[in-house]
Amino acid sequence: MNKQVIDAHIHLDHYDENEIEQIIREPIEKYPAMISVSYHLSSCKQNLSLAQKYSQVKPAFGFHPEQELPTEQERLALLKWMEEHVESMVAVGEIGLPYYTRNETPGLKMEGYIEVLEELLVFAKRWDKPVILHAVYDDADLVCDLLENHQITNAHFHWFKGADSTIERMIQQGYFISVTPDIGYEPEIQALVKKYPLEKIMVETDGPWPFAGPFEGKMTHPSMIHESVKMIAKIKGEELDSVYQQLYQNTMNFYRLS
C-alpha cells in the first residue's frame, strides 16, 4: 500500500529547531511535501529559508488574519517581498478573516481585514496562485463572495467549519477543504467529511497546534495524518489504499507539485 501523505497546512516556522529536525528527518518517500504557511513578512522569510534548506518544504506567503492589522508600510513591504519571491511560493496563504479575534473583541472593525484580504486575493489572481483560507462559520460566506467577485476558483479552506448552506455553496464552486487530526474525535468534522466530495478533500496538521484524544500531550507531527486518512476511509466507506491515493493526488494537483 502506498501510504504517502502531504501535510496540506502546517506552520513549520512556528516549531523550534529540534522539532523541525524531528519532522524533516522522516523519509521523504513517506512525506514528500508539506505546505508551510506564513503569518506575516518575518514568517514568510523563515518559510522561504526552510524551503531553501529542505526540498519537501513548499512555502506559502501571506498574512494570517488572527492578529493586529499591519500598518500601511508593513502591508506594502509584504506585497513587495511576495512579488520579488513569487516564483518560490506555491500559494498565497494563510489569509482570511479574524473570526476568533472578533469573538474575543466585540466591536472589532472588519473593514481593514477585508481590505488586506482583497489585496492578497488580487495578488493571487494576478500571479495565478492558489489561495489558502482561514475562513470559518459566518466569515466563510463573505469570503466566498470575495472569491467569486475576483473570479478565484483555486481556493483551499483549511480546517473548515460552517453551516450546511455554506458547505453546499463551496461544493458547487469546487473549493477544497482540509481536515486535521481532530476528525478522529470531532463529530462536526466527521459530518463535514461525510458531505464533502473525496475529490475535494486534503489532510493537514495545522501544526504546531496541539490535539486532544489519542494525540493529547504529543507534538503535532505529519505522522498523525495517517489516523485522519483511516477515519476518512471509514466515513466514506472506501478502501484505505484508494483514499490515500486520492488525498495525495488532490494535494499534488491543487498545489501543482507534480
N, C-alpha and C positions, 0 to 999 in steps of 0.2 A: 504493500500500500504506500502510495506517495503521500507523506504527511507534511509536505512543505507548507509553511504558513507565512503570511506577510502581515506585520502589525501595521494596520492602516492609519493609526493615530497614536503617537507616543511623543512625550516631551522629553526626549533623550537629554537635552541640555539641562534639565532640572535634576538629574541624578548626579551623585558625586562621582569622582573619577574612578574609584574602586568598583562602584556599582555598574558604571558604563563598561568597564573591563569584563565584569561577570556576564553582561548581556552580549557584548560583542564577541567574546571568545567561543560562543556556541558555533557549531559548524555552519558555514554559510549555505551548505546544501539544505539544511533544515530550516533556516531563517534567512532566505536570500535577500530580503529587503525589509526596511522599516521606514515608515513615513514620519519623520521627525518635524513636528510643527513648532512654530515660533510664537512668542509672546509680544515682542517689541523689537526694536532695532538691535539691541545688545544680544537678545536671544537669537535673532536671525544670524548674526555674526558667529555666535557659538555653534549653531547648527551647520553653517557652512564649513566651519573648521572641522567639525566631526565628520562631515561628508567627504572632505578632502583627505581625512585620515583613514576612514573606513568605507569601503566601497558599497557596503549594504545599507548605509545611511542615505536616505533620499530626503533632502530638506524641502520644507515648505516655508515661505516667508509671509508674515502678516502682522496683525495687531489683535491680540486677544481682547474681547470686549469687557471682560470682568475685571476692570481696573480703571484708574482715572484716565480721562481723555488726554491724549497727547497735546502739547502746545502746537501752535501752527509751525513753529520751527522744527519740532520733533517730527511732526507729520510729514513735512516736506523732505526732511532728511531721510526718513524711512522710505518714501516713494522713490527718491533719487537713488538710494542704495539698492533698492529692489530692481530698479531699471538697469543699473550697472551690472547686476548679477542675475539677470533674468534667465540666462542660459543654464545656470546652476540649480534652478528651482524646478520641482516637479509640480508645484501647485501654489496657489495663494491661500495661506492659512496659518494660523487659525483666525477666522474672522467671524463677526456676527453681532449679536445684541446682548446687553448685560442683564439677562433675566434674573439671575440670583442676586446681583448687586442691587437691582431695582427693588426687589422684595425686601432687602435689608435696609434700603434707604428710600423710604417713601418720598415722593416729590422729585426724585432724580429726573432731570430733563433728558429726554431721549434724542432731541434734535441733533446734538453733536455726534452721538454714536451712530445715528443713521447716516449722517454726512460722511463720517470716516468709512463706514461700511460701503457706501455708494462709491466713494473714491477707489476703494480697493476692488470693487466689482468692475468698475470701468477699466482699471489696470488689467484685471484678469481677462476681460473681453478683448482689450487691445492686443495683449500678448498671447491670446489663445491658451490660457492656463486654466485647469480645473480649480474649483474653489472648495475649501474645507470649512464647514459652517458649524458654529456654536449658536444654535437657534432651537429652543425648546418651548413647548406649550404655546402660550399666546404669541410669542415672538415669531414662531415658525411661519404663520400665515403672512405676516408683514414681510419676512424675508422671501417667501415665495413670490409675493407681489414684486419685490425688487428684482428678483431673478428674472421674472417674466418681462418686466419693464426693460431690462438690459439684455434680454434675449440670451440668457446664460442657461445652458442645459446641462453642462458638466458640473453638477453640484453634489457634494457629499455632506450629508447631515450626520455628524458624528454623535454617538451616544444619544440618539434622538428619543424624546418623549413628547407625546402630544395627543390631541383629540383624534377620534376616528375620521372625522371630516378632513382634517389636515393630512392624515396618513393617505387617504384616498386621493387627495389632490397631488401629493408627492408621487404616488404610484403613477398617476395619469401623466405627470410631467417627466417621468423616467429618472427621478433623482435617486441617488444611492443613500443608504444608511449604513452605519456600522454599529456593532454591539460589543460590549465589554464583557469581562468575566462575570458580571452580576447577572447575566442571563441564567446562571445556574440557580439563583435563589430569588429573583425578582419577577413576580407574575406579570407585571406591566410590560417588561421587556420580552418575556416569553410570548405574551399575546401579540406584541408588535411583530415578532418574527413569524408567528403563525399567519398573520395577514399579508406580510410583505413578500414579494416575489424573490425567490432564492437568487435569481439572476441579478438582483439589485442590492444584495447584502454583502458587506465586508465585515471583518473582525478586527478588533483593536484592543489595546490595554488602557489607553489614556494614562499610561504610567508617567510619573511615579504615583498616581492616585492609588490609595490603598483600597482593598476589597475585604468584604466580610465572608461569612460562610467558611468553606474549606481553605480560603486564602487569608484568613484572619492572621494578622501579625507577620505576614510574609512580604518581602519586597516584590513589587509588581514587576513581572517578567513576561516576555512574549510567550514563554512556555505555557502560561496559563490559558492561552488561546486554544490549546488542544481540548480543554474541557468545554470551551464555548462551542467548538465545532461539533463535539459529541452531542451537546444539547440541541443545537440547530438541527442535526440529523434526526434526532429523536422527535422533535416538534414537527418537522416536515415529513417524517415517515420515509426518509430517503436513505439509501446506502451510504455509509460513512465515507467510503472512498470517493464516491461521486460528489459528495458535499465538500470534501477537502479540495477536490479539483475545481469545482465551480467557484468557491470562495477565492481560491488562488487566482484563477483566471479573471474573475471580476476585478480584482485589485490590480493585476498586471495591466488589464485593458484600460481601466479608468485612469490610472496614473501613467499610462503609456511607457511602461517599464520594459516591454519586450522589443 
